[in-house]
Amino acid sequence: METNDNTGVIYLAGGCFWGLEKLMKSIPGVIKATSGYANGSCEADADYKTVCTGKTGFRETVRVEYDPRAVSLDALLLAYFYVIDPTVKNRQGNDRGTQYQTGIYYTNEADRETVERIAAIEAGRSEVFAVEIGPLRNFFPAEEYHQDYLGKNPGGYCHIPAGEIKMFSRLKIDPGDYKKPAEEIIRDRLDALKYQVTRQNATERPFANEYWDAFEKGIYVDVVTGEPLFSSRDKFESGCGWPAFSAPIEEPVVVKSNDNSHGMLRIEVRSRAGDSHLGHVFENDPDSPNGVRYCINSASLRFIPYEDMESEGYGYLQDLFE
């Protein structure tokens, strides 16, 4: 399948290809998404009936062709990780079998470096990481009735929630613009407290941090990468002693995971691109307008006043305040 010098291509196996194809098509900047079978044992096995035997090694895979000027490979990969479970082997959702094994397959050295960088971040978020990472060996488009299946059959089975697909069609923040630096660079850039909080999961003192009682108009970005995370419009007064937000600017910019440290069960919040420890999120907060409190360390944030957003490269988010 041919491309030109102005397009990028990545191959994503994420369970049933119907849903992943629809998700990728929904992302602005994606030119084409094609369902098919990748990295199997031989060409003769590349059809649905034979692949479903589980004996071919083929994975249900979506070939994603995109415009790198409109969407980054980082964004596509992080969208992929948002909708899959990277900890299980040979299954996703209700689907079981080797054809549903997750995988990311690249075709050039530059993409390999990006894939491995993002995979390393994602692997560090959990104890088990079962996603295949490697070069593309072969790919065969699936039968025509599989292409745009959910467009042809709107009520068809999809293991990716419709709300998540719709959400990705409207996002503005591209994580490719805010790549995580090397660890030694992070260490040199941050003071001791910021490094301890973002890289070592420390917690700063309540009521003695920079933003706990600040409500100036603007946005709060990851101190490590500059990725926009929270807005002053979602900040509220809380008695917790740390900055409190009812929601992030866009849901995928933060990653949540269980935290069992210190004898408690909490939900940790980390930044998407930088993997910075931010704080925790709590439900049923009486002070929050929606009952949700993102309790965030000031040391993990940098504040950009509204009047400085344009000059600092965040003008595309000024309409948050309209």
PARO-117949 format. One record per residue: x, y, z of N, C-alpha, C in turn; residue in one letter. Coordinates in steps of 0.1 Angstrom, whole numbers. Example, Ala and Ser with C-alpha at 12.3 -4.5 7.8 and 13.67 -1.06 7.14 Angstrom:
2
    n.xx    n.yy    n.zz   ca.xx   ca.yy   ca.zz    c.xx    c.yy    c.zz   code
     132     -57      78     123     -45      78     132     -33      78      A
     128     -22      71     137     -11      71     129       0      79      S
END
This chain:
322
    n.xx    n.yy    n.zz   ca.xx   ca.yy   ca.zz    c.xx    c.yy    c.zz   code
       9     -12       0       0       0       0       9      12       0      M
       8      20     -10      18      31     -13      14      44      -5      E
      24      51      -1      22      64       5      32      74      -2      T
      31      87       2      40      97      -3      48     103       8      N
      58     111       5      67     117      15      60     125      25      D
      48     130      23      41     139      32      32     131      42      N
      32     118      42      23     110      50      31     101      59      T
      26      97      70      32      87      79      22      75      80      G
      28      64      84      20      52      85      24      44      97      V
      15      40     105      17      31     116       7      20     117      I
      11       8     122       2      -3     122      -1      -7     137      Y
     -14      -7     140     -19      -8     154     -28     -20     155      L
     -25     -30     164     -33     -41     167     -39     -38     181      A
     -52     -38     182     -58     -34     194     -71     -41     197      G
     -71     -54     195     -84     -62     196     -91     -61     183      G
    -104     -63     183    -113     -62     171    -110     -50     163      C
    -106     -51     150    -102     -40     142    -114     -30     139      F
    -126     -35     140    -137     -26     137    -137     -13     145      W
    -135     -14     159    -135      -3     167    -123       6     166      G
    -111       0     165     -99       7     164     -99      15     151      L
    -104       9     140    -104      16     127    -113      29     129      E
    -125      27     135    -134      39     137    -127      50     145      K
    -120      45     156    -114      55     165    -103      63     157      L
     -95      56     149     -84      63     142     -90      72     131      M
    -101      68     125    -107      77     115    -113      89     121      K
    -116      89     134    -122     100     140    -112     111     144      S
     -99     108     144     -89     117     148     -85     127     137      I
     -86     140     139     -82     149     128     -68     147     124      P
     -65     147     112     -51     144     107     -49     130     102      G
     -58     121     105     -57     108     100     -64     108      86      V
     -56     103      76     -60     103      62     -69      91      59      I
     -64      80      63     -71      67      60     -67      57      70      K
     -77      48      74     -75      37      83     -81      25      76      A
     -72      14      75     -76       2      68     -75     -10      78      T
     -85     -18      79     -85     -30      87     -78     -41      79      S
     -70     -49      87     -63     -60      80     -56     -69      90      G
     -47     -77      84     -40     -87      92     -25     -85      91      Y
     -18     -85     102      -4     -82     102       5     -92     109      A
      17     -93     105      28    -101     111      24    -116     113      N
      18    -122     103      14    -136     104      25    -145      98      G
      22    -158      97      32    -167      94      34    -169      79      S
      24    -167      71      26    -168      56      14    -161      49      C
      16    -158      36       7    -150      29      -6    -158      26      E
      -6    -171      25     -18    -178      22     -28    -178      34      A
     -23    -174      46     -32    -174      57     -40    -161      60      D
     -38    -151      51     -43    -138      54     -57    -136      49      A
     -66    -144      55     -80    -142      53     -87    -145      66      D
     -99    -139      68    -106    -139      81    -108    -153      87      Y
    -113    -162      79    -116    -175      83    -104    -182      89      K
     -93    -181      81     -81    -188      86     -74    -181      98      T
     -74    -168      98     -69    -161     109     -76    -164     122      V
     -89    -166     121     -97    -170     133     -94    -183     139      C
     -87    -191     132     -83    -204     138     -73    -203     149      T
     -66    -191     149     -56    -188     159     -43    -195     157      G
     -41    -200     145     -29    -208     142     -19    -201     132      K
     -23    -189     128     -15    -182     118      -5    -171     123      T
      -7    -167     135       1    -156     141      -3    -142     136      G
     -13    -141     127     -18    -128     123     -26    -121     134      F
     -24    -108     135     -32    -100     144     -41     -91     137      R
     -53     -89     142     -62     -80     136     -56     -66     138      E
     -53     -59     127     -45     -47     128     -51     -36     119      T
     -49     -24     123     -54     -12     115     -41      -5     110      V
     -41      -3      97     -31       5      91     -35      19      91      R
     -28      28      97     -32      42      99     -23      51      91      V
     -28      57      81     -21      67      73     -25      81      78      E
     -15      89      81     -18     102      87      -9     113      81      Y
     -13     126      83      -6     137      80       2     142      92      D
      15     141      92      23     145     104      22     159     107      P
      18     167      97      17     182     100       4     185     108      R
      -5     175     108     -18     178     114     -19     170     127      A
     -13     158     128     -13     150     140       0     143     142      V
       5     142     154      18     135     156      16     120     158      S
      26     112     156      26      98     159      24      96     174      L
      30     105     182      28     105     197      13     105     200      D
       5     114     194      -9     115     196     -16     102     193      A
     -13      96     181     -20      84     177     -16      72     187      L
      -4      71     191       0      60     200      -6      62     213      L
      -7      74     219     -13      76     232     -28      75     231      L
     -34      78     220     -49      75     218     -51      60     218      A
     -42      53     212     -43      38     212     -42      32     226      Y
     -32      37     233     -30      32     247     -42      36     256      F
     -49      47     253     -60      51     261     -71      41     260      Y
     -73      35     249     -85      26     247     -82      11     248      V
     -69       7     249     -67      -7     251     -63     -10     265      I
     -63     -23     268     -57     -28     281     -44     -34     277      D
     -33     -27     281     -19     -32     277     -14     -43     286      P
     -22     -48     296     -17     -58     305     -21     -72     302      T
     -29     -74     292     -35     -87     289     -29     -92     276      V
     -28    -105     274     -23    -112     262     -35    -119     255      K
     -35    -117     242     -44    -125     233     -59    -122     236      N
     -62    -110     241     -76    -106     243     -77     -91     245      R
     -89     -86     241     -93     -72     244    -108     -72     245      Q
    -114     -66     255    -128     -66     256    -133     -80     258      G
    -144     -83     250    -150     -96     251    -143    -106     241      N
    -133    -102     234    -127    -110     224    -115    -118     229      D
    -114    -130     225    -103    -139     230     -97    -146     218      R
     -84    -147     217     -77    -154     207     -65    -147     202      G
     -56    -154     196     -43    -148     192     -44    -137     182      T
     -55    -137     175     -57    -126     165     -61    -113     172      Q
     -64    -113     185     -67    -101     192     -56     -96     201      Y
     -44    -102     199     -32     -97     206     -29     -83     202      Q
     -26     -75     212     -22     -61     209      -8     -60     204      T
      -6     -50     196       8     -48     190       9     -35     183      G
      21     -30     182      24     -18     174      36     -21     165      I
      34     -19     152      44     -23     142      48     -11     133      Y
      61      -9     132      66       3     126      73      -1     113      Y
      76       9     104      83       6      92      95      13      89      T
     100      21      99     112      29      97     119      32     110      N
     131      37     110     139      39     122     133      50     130      E
     129      61     124     123      72     132     111      68     139      A
     102      60     133      90      56     140      94      46     151      D
     104      38     148     108      28     159     112      36     172      R
     119      47     170     123      55     182     111      60     189      E
     101      66     182      89      71     188      81      60     195      T
      79      49     188      72      38     194      78      33     206      V
      91      31     206      98      26     218      98      36     230      E
      98      49     226      98      59     237      84      59     244      R
      73      59     236      60      59     241      57      46     248      I
      61      35     243      59      22     249      66      21     263      A
      78      27     264      85      27     276      78      35     287      A
      72      46     283      63      54     293      52      45     297      I
      45      39     288      33      31     291      36      19     299      E
      47      12     296      52       1     303      55       4     318      A
      60      16     320      63      20     333      51      23     342      G
      39      24     336      27      27     344      21      15     350      R
      25       3     347      19      -9     352      29     -20     354      S
      26     -30     362      36     -41     365      37     -51     353      E
      26     -52     345      26     -61     334      24     -53     321      V
      32     -56     311      30     -49     298      31     -60     287      F
      20     -62     280      19     -73     271      17     -69     256      A
      20     -57     253      18     -52     239      31     -56     231      V
      29     -62     220      40     -65     211      45     -52     204      E
      58     -51     204      65     -39     198      75     -44     188      I
      74     -41     175      84     -46     166      81     -41     152      G
      90     -44     142      88     -40     129      77     -47     122      P
      71     -41     112      61     -48     104      67     -58      95      L
      62     -70      95      67     -80      86      58     -82      74      R
      46     -81      76      36     -82      65      23     -77      69      N
      15     -73      59       1     -68      62      -7     -70      50      F
     -19     -75      52     -29     -78      42     -42     -72      45      F
     -48     -63      37     -61     -57      40     -71     -68      42      P
     -80     -65      51     -91     -75      54    -101     -74      43      A
    -111     -83      43    -121     -84      33    -129     -71      33      E
    -136     -68      22    -142     -55      20    -153     -53      31      E
    -160     -63      35    -171     -62      44    -166     -57      58      Y
    -153     -59      61    -147     -55      73    -144     -40      73      H
    -141     -35      61    -137     -21      60    -149     -11      63      Q
    -146      -1      72    -156       8      77    -169       0      82      D
    -166     -10      89    -177     -19      93    -187     -11     102      Y
    -183      -3     111    -192       4     120    -199      16     113      L
    -193      20     102    -200      30      94    -211      24      87      G
    -209      12      82    -220       4      75    -230      -2      84      K
    -225      -5      97    -234     -11     107    -233      -3     120      N
    -240       8     121    -238      17     133    -241      10     146      P
    -249       0     146    -252      -7     158    -243     -19     161      G
    -233     -21     152    -224     -32     153    -216     -33     166      G
    -210     -44     169    -202     -46     181    -189     -37     180      Y
    -186     -31     192    -174     -23     193    -170     -23     207      C
    -157     -27     210    -152     -28     224    -147     -15     229      H
    -147      -5     220    -143       9     224    -156      17     226      I
    -158      23     238    -170      31     240    -171      42     230      P
    -184      44     225    -187      55     215    -183      68     220      A
    -184      71     233    -181      84     239    -166      87     238      G
    -157      76     239    -143      79     237    -139      82     223      E
    -146      75     214    -143      78     199    -147      92     196      I
    -159      97     201    -163     110     199    -154     120     205      K
    -149     117     217    -140     126     224    -127     129     216      M
    -121     118     210    -109     120     203    -111     128     190      F
    -123     129     185    -125     137     173    -125     152     176      S
    -125     156     189    -126     170     192    -114     175     200      R
    -104     167     202     -92     171     210     -83     181     203      L
     -77     190     210     -69     201     205     -54     199     209      K
     -52     193     220     -38     192     226     -31     180     220      I
     -20     182     213     -12     171     207       0     169     216      D
       1     157     222      12     154     231      25     154     223      P
      25     153     210      38     153     203      45     167     204      G
      37     177     208      43     190     210      50     192     223      D
      48     181     232      53     182     246      60     169     250      Y
      70     166     242      77     153     245      85     153     258      K
      85     142     264      93     140     277     108     141     274      K
     115     150     280     130     150     279     137     138     285      P
     149     136     282     157     126     289     158     128     304      A
     159     118     312     159     119     326     170     129     332      E
     181     128     326     192     137     331     189     152     328      E
     182     155     317     177     168     314     167     173     324      I
     157     164     327     147     167     337     154     171     350      I
     163     163     354     170     165     367     177     179     367      R
     183     182     356     190     195     356     181     207     356      D
     169     205     350     159     216     348     152     219     361      R
     149     209     369     140     211     381     147     213     394      L
     141     220     403     147     221     416     144     209     424      D
     149     207     436     149     195     443     134     191     446      A
     126     200     450     112     197     453     104     192     441      L
     106     200     430      98     196     418     103     182     413      K
     115     180     414     120     166     409     115     155     418      Y
     115     158     431     110     147     440      95     145     438      Q
      87     155     436      73     153     433      70     146     420      V
      76     152     409      72     147     396      79     133     393      T
      91     131     397      98     118     394      98     108     405      R
      97     112     417      98     103     428      85     102     437      Q
      74     107     431      61     106     437      59     112     451      N
      67     122     454      67     129     467      54     138     467      A
      51     143     479      40     152     481      45     164     489      T
      41     176     483      46     188     490      37     191     502      E
      40     200     510      33     204     522      20     211     518      R
       9     208     525      -4     215     522      -3     229     528      P
     -10     239     521     -11     252     525       2     260     525      F
      12     254     519      26     260     519      32     257     505      A
      23     259     495      28     256     481      22     268     472      N
      28     269     460      26     281     452      12     284     448      E
       4     273     444      -9     276     438     -21     272     446      Y
     -20     268     458     -32     262     465     -43     273     466      W
     -39     285     468     -49     296     469     -49     306     458      D
     -44     302     446     -42     311     435     -54     309     425      A
     -60     320     420     -72     318     411     -71     328     399      F
     -59     332     396     -58     340     384     -62     333     371      E
     -67     340     362     -71     334     349     -59     329     341      K
     -60     316     337     -49     311     329     -50     295     329      G
     -39     289     325     -38     275     324     -26     270     332      I
     -27     257     337     -16     251     344     -10     240     335      Y
       3     240     333       9     230     324      19     221     332      V
      22     210     326      32     201     332      45     208     333      D
      51     208     345      64     215     347      75     208     339      V
      74     195     336      84     188     329      83     190     314      V
      71     190     308      70     190     293      63     203     288      T
      55     209     297      47     221     292      34     217     286      G
      30     204     287      17     200     282       6     206     290      E
      -4     212     284     -15     218     292     -23     207     299      P
     -26     210     312     -33     200     320     -46     205     326      L
     -45     217     332     -57     222     339     -59     237     336      F
     -71     241     339     -75     255     336     -80     262     349      S
     -78     275     350     -83     282     361     -99     282     362      S
    -105     279     351    -120     279     350    -125     267     358      R
    -117     256     359    -121     244     367    -114     243     380      D
    -108     254     385    -101     254     398    -111     259     408      K
    -112     253     420    -121     257     430    -115     258     444      F
    -121     265     453    -116     266     466    -118     253     474      E
    -108     248     480    -109     235     487    -101     236     500      S
    -105     229     510     -98     229     522     -87     219     523      G
     -83     213     512     -73     203     512     -59     209     513      C
     -57     221     509     -44     227     510     -35     226     498      G
     -40     220     487     -33     219     475     -43     224     464      W
     -37     227     452     -46     231     441     -57     220     438      P
     -69     225     436     -80     215     434     -87     219     421      A
     -89     209     413     -96     211     400    -107     201     398      F
    -118     205     392    -129     196     390    -127     187     377      S
    -118     191     368    -116     183     356    -103     188     349      A
     -96     180     341     -85     185     333     -91     192     321      P
     -82     199     314     -86     206     302     -92     196     292      I
     -85     185     289     -90     174     281     -88     161     289      E
     -97     152     289     -96     140     297     -83     132     295      E
     -78     130     282     -67     121     281     -53     127     285      P
     -53     140     289     -40     146     292     -35     141     306      V
     -44     135     313     -39     128     326     -42     113     325      V
     -34     106     332     -35      91     333     -38      87     347      V
     -47      79     349     -51      75     363     -47      60     365      K
     -43      57     378     -39      43     381     -41      41     396      S
     -43      29     400     -45      26     415     -31      28     422      N
     -33      34     434     -21      37     442     -24      31     456      D
     -17      21     460     -19      14     473      -8      18     483      N
      -1      29     481      10      33     490       4      38     503      S
      13      38     513      10      43     526      -3      37     533      H
      -6      25     529     -17      18     535     -31      23     531      G
     -31      30     519     -44      36     515     -47      31     500      M
     -59      31     496     -63      29     482     -67      42     476      L
     -59      47     467     -62      60     461     -60      59     446      R
     -65      69     438     -63      69     424     -52      80     421      I
     -40      75     416     -30      85     413     -33      91     400      E
     -28     103     398     -29     111     385     -15     114     380      V
     -12     111     368       1     114     362      -2     121     348      R
       8     129     344       6     136     331       8     126     320      S
       2     128     309       2     119     297      16     118     291      R
      21     129     286      33     129     278      45     128     287      A
      45     135     298      57     136     306      58     125     317      G
      47     118     319      46     108     330      50     114     344      D
      47     126     346      49     133     359      39     129     369      S
      43     126     381      33     124     392      27     138     395      H
      14     139     395       7     151     397       0     152     411      L
      -6     141     414     -14     140     427     -23     129     427      G
     -36     131     431     -46     121     432     -59     127     429      H
     -69     118     425     -82     123     422     -92     116     432      V
    -102     124     436    -111     119     446    -126     121     442      F
    -135     112     445    -149     114     442    -156     119     454      E
    -169     124     452    -178     129     462    -172     140     471      N
    -165     149     465    -159     160     472    -170     171     474      D
    -173     175     486    -184     184     488    -182     198     483      P
    -169     202     481    -166     215     476    -166     216     461      D
    -164     205     454    -163     205     440    -177     207     433      S
    -177     214     422    -190     216     415    -196     204     409      P
    -187     194     406    -192     181     400    -189     169     409      N
    -184     172     421    -181     161     431    -167     155     429      G
    -160     159     419    -147     154     416    -136     164     420      V
    -126     159     427    -114     168     431    -101     162     426      R
     -95     168     417     -81     165     413     -73     173     423      Y
     -66     166     432     -58     172     442     -43     172     437      C
     -38     183     433     -26     183     425     -15     191     432      I
      -3     186     432       9     193     437      12     205     429      N
      14     217     436      18     229     428      32     226     422      S
      41     218     428      54     216     423      54     209     409      A
      43     203     406      42     196     393      37     205     382      S
      33     217     385      27     226     376      35     239     373      L
      32     245     362      37     258     359      25     266     354      R
      22     278     359      11     286     356      14     295     344      F
       5     295     334       6     305     323      -6     314     324      I
      -4     327     327     -15     337     328     -21     338     314      P
     -34     341     314     -42     342     302     -35     352     292      Y
     -30     363     297     -24     373     288     -11     369     282      E
      -5     358     287       8     353     282       6     340     274      D
      -6     335     272      -8     323     266      -4     323     251      M
      -7     334     244      -4     335     230      11     335     228      E
      18     343     236      33     345     234      40     332     238      S
      34     324     247      41     312     251      37     299     243      E
      29     302     233      25     290     224      12     283     227      G
       4     289     236      -8     283     240     -21     291     236      Y
     -19     299     226     -30     307     221     -42     299     216      G
     -39     287     211     -49     278     206     -59     274     217      Y
     -56     276     229     -65     273     240     -72     284     247      L
     -70     296     241     -76     308     247     -91     308     247      Q
     -97     300     237    -111     300     236    -117     292     248      D
    -109     286     256    -114     279     268    -122     290     277      L
    -118     302     276    -123     312     285    -134     321     278      F
    -138     317     266    -149     325     260    -162     321     265      E
END
